[in-house]
Amino acid sequence: MLQPKLTSVTPEDNYRLRLEYENSEKKLFDVSPYITGNWYSELKDVNYFRSVRVISGGNGIEWAHGQDIAPHELYELSRPL
């Protein structure tokens, strides 16, 4: 399934991300299961976690050191708000 483009990402408490899409959908994605591995462990630092941004063009999200989450995972595994 092709998901709509992201328009914004807002970090929330407990390693969750509020996602807003071009079609006005709002979803909440739980990042906590990801931060146990080596690649994502830096996200445990709340200040770093909060530095998340939308990738240019709205095709996903990323952090400064290259961590990202696939756009289809964000869309399909998040819960509607």
PDB file of N, CA, C and O in Angstrom, chain B, residues numbered from 101:
ATOM      1  N   MET B 101       0.834  -1.184   0.000  1.00  0.00           N
ATOM      2  CA  MET B 101       0.000   0.000   0.000  1.00  0.00           C
ATOM      3  C   MET B 101       0.879   1.247   0.000  1.00  0.00           C
ATOM      4  O   MET B 101       1.849   1.323   0.754  1.00  0.00           O
ATOM      5  N   LEU B 102       0.558   2.186  -0.809  1.00  0.00           N
ATOM      6  CA  LEU B 102       1.282   3.444  -0.861  1.00  0.00           C
ATOM      7  C   LEU B 102       0.649   4.402   0.138  1.00  0.00           C
ATOM      8  O   LEU B 102      -0.532   4.734   0.034  1.00  0.00           O
ATOM      9  N   GLN B 103       1.437   4.837   1.097  1.00  0.00           N
ATOM     10  CA  GLN B 103       0.923   5.718   2.135  1.00  0.00           C
ATOM     11  C   GLN B 103       1.025   7.174   1.711  1.00  0.00           C
ATOM     12  O   GLN B 103       1.847   7.521   0.863  1.00  0.00           O
ATOM     13  N   PRO B 104       0.193   8.027   2.300  1.00  0.00           N
ATOM     14  CA  PRO B 104       0.272   9.454   2.002  1.00  0.00           C
ATOM     15  C   PRO B 104       1.576  10.042   2.533  1.00  0.00           C
ATOM     16  O   PRO B 104       2.228   9.439   3.385  1.00  0.00           O
ATOM     17  N   LYS B 105       1.949  11.190   2.042  1.00  0.00           N
ATOM     18  CA  LYS B 105       3.171  11.880   2.470  1.00  0.00           C
ATOM     19  C   LYS B 105       2.978  12.457   3.870  1.00  0.00           C
ATOM     20  O   LYS B 105       1.892  12.905   4.237  1.00  0.00           O
ATOM     21  N   LEU B 106       4.062  12.432   4.635  1.00  0.00           N
ATOM     22  CA  LEU B 106       4.068  13.046   5.962  1.00  0.00           C
ATOM     23  C   LEU B 106       4.192  14.555   5.832  1.00  0.00           C
ATOM     24  O   LEU B 106       4.941  15.054   4.991  1.00  0.00           O
ATOM     25  N   THR B 107       3.462  15.272   6.660  1.00  0.00           N
ATOM     26  CA  THR B 107       3.605  16.727   6.691  1.00  0.00           C
ATOM     27  C   THR B 107       4.287  17.192   7.973  1.00  0.00           C
ATOM     28  O   THR B 107       4.907  18.255   7.993  1.00  0.00           O
ATOM     29  N   SER B 108       4.177  16.393   9.057  1.00  0.00           N
ATOM     30  CA  SER B 108       4.873  16.765  10.290  1.00  0.00           C
ATOM     31  C   SER B 108       5.053  15.558  11.194  1.00  0.00           C
ATOM     32  O   SER B 108       4.300  14.586  11.133  1.00  0.00           O
ATOM     33  N   VAL B 109       6.077  15.652  12.036  1.00  0.00           N
ATOM     34  CA  VAL B 109       6.324  14.664  13.078  1.00  0.00           C
ATOM     35  C   VAL B 109       6.614  15.429  14.358  1.00  0.00           C
ATOM     36  O   VAL B 109       7.404  16.373  14.368  1.00  0.00           O
ATOM     37  N   THR B 110       5.963  15.007  15.438  1.00  0.00           N
ATOM     38  CA  THR B 110       6.143  15.654  16.737  1.00  0.00           C
ATOM     39  C   THR B 110       6.478  14.596  17.764  1.00  0.00           C
ATOM     40  O   THR B 110       5.686  13.680  17.985  1.00  0.00           O
ATOM     41  N   PRO B 111       7.644  14.699  18.403  1.00  0.00           N
ATOM     42  CA  PRO B 111       7.978  13.735  19.450  1.00  0.00           C
ATOM     43  C   PRO B 111       7.080  13.922  20.670  1.00  0.00           C
ATOM     44  O   PRO B 111       6.804  15.048  21.084  1.00  0.00           O
ATOM     45  N   GLU B 112       6.633  12.819  21.231  1.00  0.00           N
ATOM     46  CA  GLU B 112       5.774  12.817  22.409  1.00  0.00           C
ATOM     47  C   GLU B 112       6.497  12.071  23.533  1.00  0.00           C
ATOM     48  O   GLU B 112       7.585  11.536  23.321  1.00  0.00           O
ATOM     49  N   ASP B 113       5.907  12.034  24.709  1.00  0.00           N
ATOM     50  CA  ASP B 113       6.476  11.284  25.824  1.00  0.00           C
ATOM     51  C   ASP B 113       6.502   9.790  25.517  1.00  0.00           C
ATOM     52  O   ASP B 113       5.782   9.303  24.645  1.00  0.00           O
ATOM     53  N   ASN B 114       7.353   9.077  26.258  1.00  0.00           N
ATOM     54  CA  ASN B 114       7.439   7.609  26.176  1.00  0.00           C
ATOM     55  C   ASN B 114       7.808   7.102  24.783  1.00  0.00           C
ATOM     56  O   ASN B 114       7.320   6.058  24.350  1.00  0.00           O
ATOM     57  N   TYR B 115       8.664   7.838  24.085  1.00  0.00           N
ATOM     58  CA  TYR B 115       9.196   7.422  22.775  1.00  0.00           C
ATOM     59  C   TYR B 115       8.099   7.175  21.744  1.00  0.00           C
ATOM     60  O   TYR B 115       8.106   6.179  21.020  1.00  0.00           O
ATOM     61  N   ARG B 116       7.172   8.101  21.703  1.00  0.00           N
ATOM     62  CA  ARG B 116       6.118   8.041  20.693  1.00  0.00           C
ATOM     63  C   ARG B 116       6.229   9.244  19.772  1.00  0.00           C
ATOM     64  O   ARG B 116       6.700  10.313  20.161  1.00  0.00           O
ATOM     65  N   LEU B 117       5.784   9.039  18.545  1.00  0.00           N
ATOM     66  CA  LEU B 117       5.798  10.108  17.553  1.00  0.00           C
ATOM     67  C   LEU B 117       4.392  10.363  17.055  1.00  0.00           C
ATOM     68  O   LEU B 117       3.674   9.437  16.677  1.00  0.00           O
ATOM     69  N   ARG B 118       4.012  11.614  17.059  1.00  0.00           N
ATOM     70  CA  ARG B 118       2.731  12.024  16.477  1.00  0.00           C
ATOM     71  C   ARG B 118       3.013  12.350  15.012  1.00  0.00           C
ATOM     72  O   ARG B 118       3.836  13.211  14.700  1.00  0.00           O
ATOM     73  N   LEU B 119       2.325  11.656  14.132  1.00  0.00           N
ATOM     74  CA  LEU B 119       2.520  11.809  12.692  1.00  0.00           C
ATOM     75  C   LEU B 119       1.294  12.455  12.066  1.00  0.00           C
ATOM     76  O   LEU B 119       0.160  12.085  12.369  1.00  0.00           O
ATOM     77  N   GLU B 120       1.531  13.417  11.198  1.00  0.00           N
ATOM     78  CA  GLU B 120       0.435  14.031  10.454  1.00  0.00           C
ATOM     79  C   GLU B 120       0.726  13.879   8.970  1.00  0.00           C
ATOM     80  O   GLU B 120       1.844  14.108   8.507  1.00  0.00           O
ATOM     81  N   TYR B 121      -0.308  13.488   8.238  1.00  0.00           N
ATOM     82  CA  TYR B 121      -0.177  13.184   6.813  1.00  0.00           C
ATOM     83  C   TYR B 121      -0.934  14.193   5.958  1.00  0.00           C
ATOM     84  O   TYR B 121      -1.806  14.919   6.438  1.00  0.00           O
ATOM     85  N   GLU B 122      -0.575  14.216   4.680  1.00  0.00           N
ATOM     86  CA  GLU B 122      -1.172  15.177   3.747  1.00  0.00           C
ATOM     87  C   GLU B 122      -2.677  15.014   3.590  1.00  0.00           C
ATOM     88  O   GLU B 122      -3.358  15.954   3.179  1.00  0.00           O
ATOM     89  N   ASN B 123      -3.205  13.849   3.906  1.00  0.00           N
ATOM     90  CA  ASN B 123      -4.646  13.608   3.795  1.00  0.00           C
ATOM     91  C   ASN B 123      -5.375  13.903   5.109  1.00  0.00           C
ATOM     92  O   ASN B 123      -6.522  13.494   5.290  1.00  0.00           O
ATOM     93  N   SER B 124      -4.711  14.613   6.022  1.00  0.00           N
ATOM     94  CA  SER B 124      -5.245  15.027   7.325  1.00  0.00           C
ATOM     95  C   SER B 124      -5.288  13.918   8.371  1.00  0.00           C
ATOM     96  O   SER B 124      -5.775  14.148   9.478  1.00  0.00           O
ATOM     97  N   GLU B 125      -4.791  12.721   8.054  1.00  0.00           N
ATOM     98  CA  GLU B 125      -4.724  11.670   9.060  1.00  0.00           C
ATOM     99  C   GLU B 125      -3.704  12.048  10.124  1.00  0.00           C
ATOM    100  O   GLU B 125      -2.675  12.659   9.831  1.00  0.00           O
ATOM    101  N   LYS B 126      -4.005  11.677  11.360  1.00  0.00           N
ATOM    102  CA  LYS B 126      -3.099  11.866  12.491  1.00  0.00           C
ATOM    103  C   LYS B 126      -2.937  10.511  13.154  1.00  0.00           C
ATOM    104  O   LYS B 126      -3.919   9.827  13.443  1.00  0.00           O
ATOM    105  N   LYS B 127      -1.683  10.126  13.395  1.00  0.00           N
ATOM    106  CA  LYS B 127      -1.404   8.811  13.960  1.00  0.00           C
ATOM    107  C   LYS B 127      -0.343   8.920  15.036  1.00  0.00           C
ATOM    108  O   LYS B 127       0.381   9.912  15.114  1.00  0.00           O
ATOM    109  N   LEU B 128      -0.257   7.887  15.870  1.00  0.00           N
ATOM    110  CA  LEU B 128       0.740   7.821  16.922  1.00  0.00           C
ATOM    111  C   LEU B 128       1.556   6.544  16.727  1.00  0.00           C
ATOM    112  O   LEU B 128       1.008   5.444  16.651  1.00  0.00           O
ATOM    113  N   PHE B 129       2.877   6.714  16.647  1.00  0.00           N
ATOM    114  CA  PHE B 129       3.781   5.586  16.421  1.00  0.00           C
ATOM    115  C   PHE B 129       4.666   5.394  17.637  1.00  0.00           C
ATOM    116  O   PHE B 129       5.247   6.353  18.147  1.00  0.00           O
ATOM    117  N   ASP B 130       4.770   4.158  18.102  1.00  0.00           N
ATOM    118  CA  ASP B 130       5.578   3.816  19.271  1.00  0.00           C
ATOM    119  C   ASP B 130       6.971   3.379  18.817  1.00  0.00           C
ATOM    120  O   ASP B 130       7.121   2.337  18.178  1.00  0.00           O
ATOM    121  N   VAL B 131       7.984   4.173  19.146  1.00  0.00           N
ATOM    122  CA  VAL B 131       9.361   3.879  18.761  1.00  0.00           C
ATOM    123  C   VAL B 131      10.045   2.978  19.795  1.00  0.00           C
ATOM    124  O   VAL B 131      11.098   2.415  19.498  1.00  0.00           O
ATOM    125  N   SER B 132       9.485   2.825  20.988  1.00  0.00           N
ATOM    126  CA  SER B 132      10.173   2.113  22.072  1.00  0.00           C
ATOM    127  C   SER B 132      10.649   0.700  21.714  1.00  0.00           C
ATOM    128  O   SER B 132      11.714   0.313  22.194  1.00  0.00           O
ATOM    129  N   PRO B 133       9.940  -0.095  20.907  1.00  0.00           N
ATOM    130  CA  PRO B 133      10.476  -1.416  20.567  1.00  0.00           C
ATOM    131  C   PRO B 133      11.757  -1.349  19.718  1.00  0.00           C
ATOM    132  O   PRO B 133      12.517  -2.317  19.676  1.00  0.00           O
ATOM    133  N   TYR B 134      11.995  -0.251  19.063  1.00  0.00           N
ATOM    134  CA  TYR B 134      13.149  -0.111  18.188  1.00  0.00           C
ATOM    135  C   TYR B 134      14.429   0.249  18.938  1.00  0.00           C
ATOM    136  O   TYR B 134      15.521  -0.066  18.465  1.00  0.00           O
ATOM    137  N   ILE B 135      14.322   0.893  20.083  1.00  0.00           N
ATOM    138  CA  ILE B 135      15.514   1.461  20.729  1.00  0.00           C
ATOM    139  C   ILE B 135      16.348   0.444  21.497  1.00  0.00           C
ATOM    140  O   ILE B 135      17.306   0.821  22.172  1.00  0.00           O
ATOM    141  N   THR B 136      16.010  -0.816  21.408  1.00  0.00           N
ATOM    142  CA  THR B 136      16.788  -1.844  22.098  1.00  0.00           C
ATOM    143  C   THR B 136      17.993  -2.301  21.284  1.00  0.00           C
ATOM    144  O   THR B 136      18.950  -2.824  21.854  1.00  0.00           O
ATOM    145  N   GLY B 137      17.970  -2.117  19.979  1.00  0.00           N
ATOM    146  CA  GLY B 137      19.087  -2.548  19.134  1.00  0.00           C
ATOM    147  C   GLY B 137      20.193  -1.506  19.062  1.00  0.00           C
ATOM    148  O   GLY B 137      19.986  -0.346  19.420  1.00  0.00           O
ATOM    149  N   ASN B 138      21.364  -1.922  18.601  1.00  0.00           N
ATOM    150  CA  ASN B 138      22.523  -1.030  18.519  1.00  0.00           C
ATOM    151  C   ASN B 138      22.273   0.191  17.644  1.00  0.00           C
ATOM    152  O   ASN B 138      22.626   1.306  18.028  1.00  0.00           O
ATOM    153  N   TRP B 139      21.675   0.000  16.485  1.00  0.00           N
ATOM    154  CA  TRP B 139      21.488   1.101  15.540  1.00  0.00           C
ATOM    155  C   TRP B 139      20.600   2.207  16.106  1.00  0.00           C
ATOM    156  O   TRP B 139      20.833   3.387  15.843  1.00  0.00           O
ATOM    157  N   TYR B 140      19.599   1.833  16.870  1.00  0.00           N
ATOM    158  CA  TYR B 140      18.637   2.801  17.403  1.00  0.00           C
ATOM    159  C   TYR B 140      18.882   3.190  18.864  1.00  0.00           C
ATOM    160  O   TYR B 140      18.162   4.034  19.398  1.00  0.00           O
ATOM    161  N   SER B 141      19.876   2.596  19.516  1.00  0.00           N
ATOM    162  CA  SER B 141      20.074   2.831  20.949  1.00  0.00           C
ATOM    163  C   SER B 141      20.312   4.301  21.287  1.00  0.00           C
ATOM    164  O   SER B 141      20.011   4.734  22.399  1.00  0.00           O
ATOM    165  N   GLU B 142      20.844   5.066  20.352  1.00  0.00           N
ATOM    166  CA  GLU B 142      21.062   6.498  20.581  1.00  0.00           C
ATOM    167  C   GLU B 142      19.750   7.242  20.836  1.00  0.00           C
ATOM    168  O   GLU B 142      19.746   8.308  21.452  1.00  0.00           O
ATOM    169  N   LEU B 143      18.648   6.681  20.363  1.00  0.00           N
ATOM    170  CA  LEU B 143      17.339   7.310  20.556  1.00  0.00           C
ATOM    171  C   LEU B 143      16.894   7.293  22.009  1.00  0.00           C
ATOM    172  O   LEU B 143      15.948   7.993  22.371  1.00  0.00           O
ATOM    173  N   LYS B 144      17.561   6.504  22.851  1.00  0.00           N
ATOM    174  CA  LYS B 144      17.241   6.498  24.283  1.00  0.00           C
ATOM    175  C   LYS B 144      17.491   7.859  24.914  1.00  0.00           C
ATOM    176  O   LYS B 144      16.866   8.212  25.915  1.00  0.00           O
ATOM    177  N   ASP B 145      18.399   8.615  24.331  1.00  0.00           N
ATOM    178  CA  ASP B 145      18.658   9.985  24.788  1.00  0.00           C
ATOM    179  C   ASP B 145      17.466  10.829  24.343  1.00  0.00           C
ATOM    180  O   ASP B 145      17.275  11.073  23.152  1.00  0.00           O
ATOM    181  N   VAL B 146      16.678  11.265  25.304  1.00  0.00           N
ATOM    182  CA  VAL B 146      15.429  11.976  24.999  1.00  0.00           C
ATOM    183  C   VAL B 146      15.670  13.213  24.142  1.00  0.00           C
ATOM    184  O   VAL B 146      14.877  13.502  23.246  1.00  0.00           O
ATOM    185  N   ASN B 147      16.743  13.945  24.399  1.00  0.00           N
ATOM    186  CA  ASN B 147      17.028  15.132  23.588  1.00  0.00           C
ATOM    187  C   ASN B 147      17.304  14.760  22.137  1.00  0.00           C
ATOM    188  O   ASN B 147      16.858  15.446  21.218  1.00  0.00           O
ATOM    189  N   TYR B 148      18.039  13.675  21.937  1.00  0.00           N
ATOM    190  CA  TYR B 148      18.300  13.225  20.572  1.00  0.00           C
ATOM    191  C   TYR B 148      17.009  12.715  19.927  1.00  0.00           C
ATOM    192  O   TYR B 148      16.726  13.023  18.769  1.00  0.00           O
ATOM    193  N   PHE B 149      16.230  11.938  20.676  1.00  0.00           N
ATOM    194  CA  PHE B 149      14.952  11.439  20.169  1.00  0.00           C
ATOM    195  C   PHE B 149      14.079  12.596  19.670  1.00  0.00           C
ATOM    196  O   PHE B 149      13.430  12.492  18.629  1.00  0.00           O
ATOM    197  N   ARG B 150      14.073  13.680  20.414  1.00  0.00           N
ATOM    198  CA  ARG B 150      13.234  14.841  20.075  1.00  0.00           C
ATOM    199  C   ARG B 150      13.742  15.606  18.848  1.00  0.00           C
ATOM    200  O   ARG B 150      13.064  16.514  18.365  1.00  0.00           O
ATOM    201  N   SER B 151      14.913  15.254  18.346  1.00  0.00           N
ATOM    202  CA  SER B 151      15.461  15.948  17.174  1.00  0.00           C
ATOM    203  C   SER B 151      14.965  15.352  15.854  1.00  0.00           C
ATOM    204  O   SER B 151      15.451  15.732  14.789  1.00  0.00           O
ATOM    205  N   VAL B 152      14.021  14.439  15.908  1.00  0.00           N
ATOM    206  CA  VAL B 152      13.484  13.799  14.707  1.00  0.00           C
ATOM    207  C   VAL B 152      12.931  14.846  13.736  1.00  0.00           C
ATOM    208  O   VAL B 152      12.441  15.899  14.144  1.00  0.00           O
ATOM    209  N   ARG B 153      13.022  14.532  12.456  1.00  0.00           N
ATOM    210  CA  ARG B 153      12.487  15.451  11.438  1.00  0.00           C
ATOM    211  C   ARG B 153      11.903  14.655  10.273  1.00  0.00           C
ATOM    212  O   ARG B 153      12.236  13.488  10.067  1.00  0.00           O
ATOM    213  N   VAL B 154      11.034  15.307   9.525  1.00  0.00           N
ATOM    214  CA  VAL B 154      10.462  14.716   8.322  1.00  0.00           C
ATOM    215  C   VAL B 154      11.499  14.828   7.215  1.00  0.00           C
ATOM    216  O   VAL B 154      12.117  15.879   7.042  1.00  0.00           O
ATOM    217  N   ILE B 155      11.689  13.753   6.469  1.00  0.00           N
ATOM    218  CA  ILE B 155      12.596  13.757   5.322  1.00  0.00           C
ATOM    219  C   ILE B 155      11.993  14.640   4.237  1.00  0.00           C
ATOM    220  O   ILE B 155      10.778  14.650   4.039  1.00  0.00           O
ATOM    221  N   SER B 156      12.831  15.365   3.552  1.00  0.00           N
ATOM    222  CA  SER B 156      12.387  16.230   2.456  1.00  0.00           C
ATOM    223  C   SER B 156      11.489  15.449   1.500  1.00  0.00           C
ATOM    224  O   SER B 156      11.841  14.354   1.061  1.00  0.00           O
ATOM    225  N   GLY B 157      10.346  16.010   1.186  1.00  0.00           N
ATOM    226  CA  GLY B 157       9.392  15.349   0.308  1.00  0.00           C
ATOM    227  C   GLY B 157       8.337  14.549   1.063  1.00  0.00           C
ATOM    228  O   GLY B 157       7.393  14.042   0.456  1.00  0.00           O
ATOM    229  N   GLY B 158       8.489  14.431   2.393  1.00  0.00           N
ATOM    230  CA  GLY B 158       7.489  13.748   3.192  1.00  0.00           C
ATOM    231  C   GLY B 158       7.489  12.240   3.095  1.00  0.00           C
ATOM    232  O   GLY B 158       6.481  11.598   3.390  1.00  0.00           O
ATOM    233  N   ASN B 159       8.629  11.656   2.675  1.00  0.00           N
ATOM    234  CA  ASN B 159       8.686  10.206   2.475  1.00  0.00           C
ATOM    235  C   ASN B 159       9.126   9.419   3.699  1.00  0.00           C
ATOM    236  O   ASN B 159       9.338   8.211   3.605  1.00  0.00           O
ATOM    237  N   GLY B 160       9.265  10.067   4.831  1.00  0.00           N
ATOM    238  CA  GLY B 160       9.659   9.357   6.040  1.00  0.00           C
ATOM    239  C   GLY B 160      10.188  10.323   7.076  1.00  0.00           C
ATOM    240  O   GLY B 160      10.014  11.538   6.980  1.00  0.00           O
ATOM    241  N   ILE B 161      10.848   9.738   8.085  1.00  0.00           N
ATOM    242  CA  ILE B 161      11.443  10.534   9.155  1.00  0.00           C
ATOM    243  C   ILE B 161      12.885  10.095   9.325  1.00  0.00           C
ATOM    244  O   ILE B 161      13.276   9.018   8.876  1.00  0.00           O
ATOM    245  N   GLU B 162      13.686  10.954   9.988  1.00  0.00           N
ATOM    246  CA  GLU B 162      15.065  10.580  10.261  1.00  0.00           C
ATOM    247  C   GLU B 162      15.611  11.397  11.418  1.00  0.00           C
ATOM    248  O   GLU B 162      15.065  12.432  11.802  1.00  0.00           O
ATOM    249  N   TRP B 163      16.716  10.888  11.958  1.00  0.00           N
ATOM    250  CA  TRP B 163      17.476  11.593  12.975  1.00  0.00           C
ATOM    251  C   TRP B 163      18.829  11.951  12.378  1.00  0.00           C
ATOM    252  O   TRP B 163      19.204  11.430  11.328  1.00  0.00           O
ATOM    253  N   ALA B 164      19.555  12.829  13.039  1.00  0.00           N
ATOM    254  CA  ALA B 164      20.798  13.398  12.503  1.00  0.00           C
ATOM    255  C   ALA B 164      21.866  12.371  12.155  1.00  0.00           C
ATOM    256  O   ALA B 164      22.654  12.603  11.238  1.00  0.00           O
ATOM    257  N   HIS B 165      21.917  11.259  12.849  1.00  0.00           N
ATOM    258  CA  HIS B 165      22.973  10.275  12.599  1.00  0.00           C
ATOM    259  C   HIS B 165      22.509   9.136  11.692  1.00  0.00           C
ATOM    260  O   HIS B 165      23.147   8.085  11.634  1.00  0.00           O
ATOM    261  N   GLY B 166      21.412   9.343  10.997  1.00  0.00           N
ATOM    262  CA  GLY B 166      20.983   8.398   9.969  1.00  0.00           C
ATOM    263  C   GLY B 166      19.910   7.408  10.363  1.00  0.00           C
ATOM    264  O   GLY B 166      19.407   6.686   9.502  1.00  0.00           O
ATOM    265  N   GLN B 167      19.541   7.345  11.630  1.00  0.00           N
ATOM    266  CA  GLN B 167      18.468   6.430  12.002  1.00  0.00           C
ATOM    267  C   GLN B 167      17.180   6.879  11.326  1.00  0.00           C
ATOM    268  O   GLN B 167      16.870   8.068  11.259  1.00  0.00           O
ATOM    269  N   ASP B 168      16.446   5.900  10.829  1.00  0.00           N
ATOM    270  CA  ASP B 168      15.153   6.191  10.210  1.00  0.00           C
ATOM    271  C   ASP B 168      14.234   4.992  10.414  1.00  0.00           C
ATOM    272  O   ASP B 168      14.660   3.928  10.865  1.00  0.00           O
ATOM    273  N   ILE B 169      12.990   5.185  10.080  1.00  0.00           N
ATOM    274  CA  ILE B 169      12.009   4.102  10.142  1.00  0.00           C
ATOM    275  C   ILE B 169      11.271   4.120   8.814  1.00  0.00           C
ATOM    276  O   ILE B 169      10.838   5.174   8.347  1.00  0.00           O
ATOM    277  N   ALA B 170      11.132   2.949   8.213  1.00  0.00           N
ATOM    278  CA  ALA B 170      10.508   2.852   6.892  1.00  0.00           C
ATOM    279  C   ALA B 170       9.122   3.496   6.895  1.00  0.00           C
ATOM    280  O   ALA B 170       8.351   3.304   7.835  1.00  0.00           O
ATOM    281  N   PRO B 171       8.804   4.254   5.852  1.00  0.00           N
ATOM    282  CA  PRO B 171       7.515   4.939   5.793  1.00  0.00           C
ATOM    283  C   PRO B 171       6.316   4.006   5.924  1.00  0.00           C
ATOM    284  O   PRO B 171       5.323   4.366   6.556  1.00  0.00           O
ATOM    285  N   HIS B 172       6.396   2.806   5.334  1.00  0.00           N
ATOM    286  CA  HIS B 172       5.257   1.881   5.445  1.00  0.00           C
ATOM    287  C   HIS B 172       5.088   1.373   6.870  1.00  0.00           C
ATOM    288  O   HIS B 172       3.965   1.116   7.304  1.00  0.00           O
ATOM    289  N   GLU B 173       6.203   1.221   7.613  1.00  0.00           N
ATOM    290  CA  GLU B 173       6.092   0.821   9.021  1.00  0.00           C
ATOM    291  C   GLU B 173       5.420   1.921   9.831  1.00  0.00           C
ATOM    292  O   GLU B 173       4.529   1.654  10.638  1.00  0.00           O
ATOM    293  N   LEU B 174       5.850   3.155   9.612  1.00  0.00           N
ATOM    294  CA  LEU B 174       5.246   4.283  10.321  1.00  0.00           C
ATOM    295  C   LEU B 174       3.742   4.306  10.110  1.00  0.00           C
ATOM    296  O   LEU B 174       2.972   4.463  11.059  1.00  0.00           O
ATOM    297  N   TYR B 175       3.337   4.150   8.880  1.00  0.00           N
ATOM    298  CA  TYR B 175       1.916   4.269   8.538  1.00  0.00           C
ATOM    299  C   TYR B 175       1.103   3.058   9.016  1.00  0.00           C
ATOM    300  O   TYR B 175       0.040   3.209   9.618  1.00  0.00           O
ATOM    301  N   GLU B 176       1.617   1.870   8.740  1.00  0.00           N
ATOM    302  CA  GLU B 176       0.844   0.657   9.024  1.00  0.00           C
ATOM    303  C   GLU B 176       0.860   0.252  10.502  1.00  0.00           C
ATOM    304  O   GLU B 176      -0.092  -0.363  10.980  1.00  0.00           O
ATOM    305  N   LEU B 177       1.924   0.589  11.225  1.00  0.00           N
ATOM    306  CA  LEU B 177       2.047   0.153  12.611  1.00  0.00           C
ATOM    307  C   LEU B 177       1.676   1.224  13.625  1.00  0.00           C
ATOM    308  O   LEU B 177       1.811   1.012  14.830  1.00  0.00           O
ATOM    309  N   SER B 178       1.211   2.363  13.150  1.00  0.00           N
ATOM    310  CA  SER B 178       0.790   3.415  14.071  1.00  0.00           C
ATOM    311  C   SER B 178      -0.719   3.325  14.294  1.00  0.00           C
ATOM    312  O   SER B 178      -1.453   2.716  13.516  1.00  0.00           O
ATOM    313  N   ARG B 179      -1.147   3.951  15.379  1.00  0.00           N
ATOM    314  CA  ARG B 179      -2.583   3.914  15.659  1.00  0.00           C
ATOM    315  C   ARG B 179      -3.195   5.284  15.363  1.00  0.00           C
ATOM    316  O   ARG B 179      -2.574   6.314  15.625  1.00  0.00           O
ATOM    317  N   PRO B 180      -4.394   5.292  14.826  1.00  0.00           N
ATOM    318  CA  PRO B 180      -5.061   6.567  14.523  1.00  0.00           C
ATOM    319  C   PRO B 180      -5.352   7.376  15.777  1.00  0.00           C
ATOM    320  O   PRO B 180      -5.626   6.817  16.839  1.00  0.00           O
ATOM    321  N   LEU B 181      -5.292   8.668  15.649  1.00  0.00           N
ATOM    322  CA  LEU B 181      -5.644   9.580  16.755  1.00  0.00           C
ATOM    323  C   LEU B 181      -7.014  10.193  16.475  1.00  0.00           C
ATOM    324  O   LEU B 181      -7.508  10.990  17.272  1.00  0.00           O
TER     325      LEU B 181
END
